[in-house]
Amino acid sequence: MTRDKSVQEDQTQAAARRAKGEFVRGLSGFRHAIGDPDFPPEPGRYHLFVALNCPWCHRVTLTRAVLGLQHSISMDVAFPNRTGEEDPAGPNLWEFNPQRRASLTGAPLPECTEDTGTGFSLRLAKDIYRREGSDEQSVPILYDKIAGRIVNNESAEILRMLNRHATALGSASAAEVNLVPREVESEIESLNERIYVAINNGAYKAGFSADQAVYARAFEAYFETFDVLETLLSDGRPFLTGVQFTEADLRLFPTLYRHDPVYAVRMKLNGARVLDYPFLWRWLCRVYALDGVSSAGSLLHCRQGYFGRSWNGVVPLGPLHPMPYPEAYLHPNLAAQGT
Ligand SMILES: N[C@@H](CCC(=O)N[C@@H](CS)C(=O)NCC(=O)O)C(=O)O
């Protein structure tokens, strides 16, 4: 099996599909790897630029946390809302600006930082790309502070290189963690593909496409895959491939974490809540409880970012029942009764 379909979207007739209203995710341009001769694995050398509302960044911050790399890979966090129309550089750009205030709280977000990675205190993610002659602007970015270059901006690949080189990169984990154990590698690959197409990217296809039929197909595939995963977990296994938490779980988590409080409304994925699926809900709570997971994401950034960019920018206050999120993830027994 080629790994491609679990990494990036099929670009066949992308322009024509976009013209008809379909959201088609483009390709990431920087595809070097830690471990290439130019990018040796070393503690303290690499840096991440992320936004905590972005689910592709979330899988990278989760990997960094689960592998114990927080102290050896530094990180900057952009404000969850992009620049506005009034910005001299233009709208819709990721900005490193810890002074900006969240409309939801009226206060700055403490996780947000300036650019501390390039040495130039750049304001925009776009400026980091511009220095290399690229007109991309996406996060996450894996950056080499010694060479002063972008290594890679494709999250699926960043995950694999952090996992492969965790020890050489300075992992502080006492036990060696491997997110892609050989015994279940092919199971992980096929789960990754299904989850990427129908769930991770499927959520965007549903929420960002301007075509009813494209939306309806994405909606259907998304919830069909919820059913498949619910059935998989219904034999009582704690994680998707068995007893061990793997990359497949890690890649499912950012979407499910966002589903009830954000995607159900913002991505028009209001068919059901994760809370309605007893096994998936318990799985979500189980992953949330793993060391480093709760602090690798922020629902406040998610709500501020997704809703601040939609309609009139007002952020919905719920859900409040059966209780607010993310606190709900500390309560596996809130789930509907299993069969
Ligand atoms: N293939 C990339 C996709 C990353 C991506 O789409 N990031 C979004 C944020 S969620 C972004 O920055 N898009 C650029 C933009 O919208 O300007 C990855 O998985 O790393």
The ligand as an SDF file (V2000), in Angstrom:
LIG
                    3D

 20 19  0  0  0  0  0  0  0  0999 V2000
   -0.6770   19.1890    5.0130 N   0  0  0  0  0  0  0  0  0  0  0  0
   -0.5780   20.0670    6.0500 C   0  0  0  0  0  0  0  0  0  0  0  0
   -1.8630   20.8510    6.2100 C   0  0  0  0  0  0  0  0  0  0  0  0
   -1.7540   21.8740    7.2560 C   0  0  0  0  0  0  0  0  0  0  0  0
   -2.8880   22.8760    7.1690 C   0  0  0  0  0  0  0  0  0  0  0  0
   -3.7800   22.7880    6.3180 O   0  0  0  0  0  0  0  0  0  0  0  0
   -2.8470   23.8350    8.0660 N   0  0  0  0  0  0  0  0  0  0  0  0
   -3.8170   24.8970    8.0240 C   0  0  0  0  0  0  0  0  0  0  0  0
   -4.2850   25.2680    9.3920 C   0  0  0  0  0  0  0  0  0  0  0  0
   -5.3790   24.0940   10.0930 S   0  0  0  0  0  0  0  0  0  0  0  0
   -3.1570   26.1130    7.4280 C   0  0  0  0  0  0  0  0  0  0  0  0
   -2.2710   26.6830    8.0180 O   0  0  0  0  0  0  0  0  0  0  0  0
   -3.5510   26.4460    6.2000 N   0  0  0  0  0  0  0  0  0  0  0  0
   -3.0000   27.5630    5.5140 C   0  0  0  0  0  0  0  0  0  0  0  0
   -3.9740   28.6600    5.4020 C   0  0  0  0  0  0  0  0  0  0  0  0
   -5.1620   28.3800    5.5460 O   0  0  0  0  0  0  0  0  0  0  0  0
   -3.6040   29.7920    5.1920 O   0  0  0  0  0  0  0  0  0  0  0  0
   -0.2580   19.2820    7.2940 C   0  0  0  0  0  0  0  0  0  0  0  0
   -0.9740   18.3310    7.6330 O   0  0  0  0  0  0  0  0  0  0  0  0
    0.7590   19.5920    7.9060 O   0  0  0  0  0  0  0  0  0  0  0  0
  1  2  1  0
  2  3  1  0
  2 18  1  0
  3  4  1  0
  4  5  1  0
  5  6  2  0
  5  7  1  0
  7  8  1  0
  8  9  1  0
  8 11  1  0
  9 10  1  0
 11 12  2  0
 11 13  1  0
 13 14  1  0
 14 15  1  0
 15 16  2  0
 15 17  1  0
 18 19  2  0
 18 20  1  0
M  END
$$$$
